Amino acid sequence: MNEISTVQIVALLGWLLLAGSAFAGYRLGWKESIRLALLWAGIFIAVGLAFSLAMG
């Protein structure tokens, strides 16, 4: 693993920590959290598929 990969992993972990702490601030229950996570995953998948179809 080179130096750039290490920096990218550290930055990713930092962003995940920041997003996790912001998400924890909402104090949602597990059911609501899973519903929101699935909703956002669906949005990202739909946008990714639309983009890949438009470009390909």
N, C-alpha and C positions, 0 to 999 in steps of 0.2 A: 504494500500500500504506500503510495507516494504522499508527499506533503499536501498536495491539493486535495486528494481524496479525504485525508484526515480533517482538513479545514471544512470541507463540505459536510462531513458527518457531524462535526461539532456544531456547525451552523444549523443543520437540520434538527438536531436534538434541542438546540436553543429555541428554534421556532416552535417545535412541538411543546416544549415547556411553556412558552408564552401563550400559545393557543389553549393548552390544557388549563392553565391558571385562569385565563379569561372565561373559558367555558365553565369552570368550577364556580365562578362568581355568580352565575345565574341560579345555582342551587336547584337544578331540575332533578326530577326523579329519573330512575333508570328507564322507565317506559318512554317518557318524553325524550330522553337523550338518544335512545336507540331510534326512535321515530325521526328525529331531526338528522341523525347521522345517515340513515337510509335515504332521506329526502335529498340531502346534499350530495350523496354518492350518486343518486339517480340524475341529479342536475349535471354533475361533472361528466358522467357517462354520456348523457344525451348531447351535451355540447361537444364532447370529444368525437362522438360518432358523426354529428352534423359537420364538424370541421373536416374529418377524414373523408367523408363523402363529397364535400365541396372541393377539396383539394385533389382528390384522386380520381 
